[in-house]
Amino acid sequence: MVKTSVTLSGLTLDNPVIPASGTFGYGYEFAELYDINILGSFSFKGTTQQPRFGNPTPRIAECTGGLINSVGLQNPGIEKVIAEELPRMAKCFHKPVIANISGFSVEEYVHNCALIDTQPQVGIIEVNVSCPNVHHGGMAFGTDPACAAEVTRAVKAVCKKPVYIKLSPNVTDIVSIAKACEEAGADGISLINTLMGMRIDLKTKRPVVANKMGGFSGSAIFPVALRMVYQVYEAVKIPIMGIGGVSSADDVIEMMLAGATAVQVGAANLVEPFACKKIIEDLPRAMEQYGIQSLSDIIGGAHQ
Ligand code: SIN
């Protein structure tokens, strides 16, 4: 009998498979399809202080091996998330969730994190300094080590729960940013968010997405994400949640060998709503195939 459980900042997960923020809503639509309590956890939609309608449409462009999104952090705002979404979520998901928190200023990150930190359902706070779809805030905080450290320090000062910083791949040196977050007190790093991309419609000769550019995700970005997880694992001691193009049990194992303690599945949920269920069901078979008894033993195994 293989062992799929992993421990993330003191939180033991039955398995490392976690739907990524923005690809799983608050879980209820998926709960109509299968029992989502088989998941390790899930990260809910990025939450800002104010409700947001998001960017103008069209917001999605199809690409080979993935898709571009420019959603623009559509969400009902932190107060409504706490008053309405968390209680509704508690009816279908009975494990600690990951709260993905966004902001447009350090003060907003602090405000939102302090509020979400009081919620018993929340196991980990994932601070999103990497959204590429808003014109200020978001990625602006995650592309500079000093800014990322400032947000980390400020948020850590008001949170008792573990704080993971979700980083952008749209940088020249991911390692320096991850290290700055670790030095500022981050409990872990989530990486990567989407890669900036665009498509042009050949008939209209205009960008497909109304915001012109968006974040590219899907299986095509897996090697980029894997490379960044590998590099960051060599530089920091805190745990990493590996994200980017994961769509199979083999991908989960590969991401863990690179250094991830847990693995988030994003775009695959949009293509195949049963993606996470299938990955979780496939994991024991894949582990046996590669002679793995316990998943936690292989974290960073490719570095030895
Ligand atoms: C979005 O809502 O635009 C996507 C969120 C993100 O990429 O962080």
Residues whose N, C-alpha, C, O or C-beta is under 5 A from the ligand:
A	BS01	SIN	G22 S70 V71 G72 L73 Q74 S130 C131 P132 N133 G215
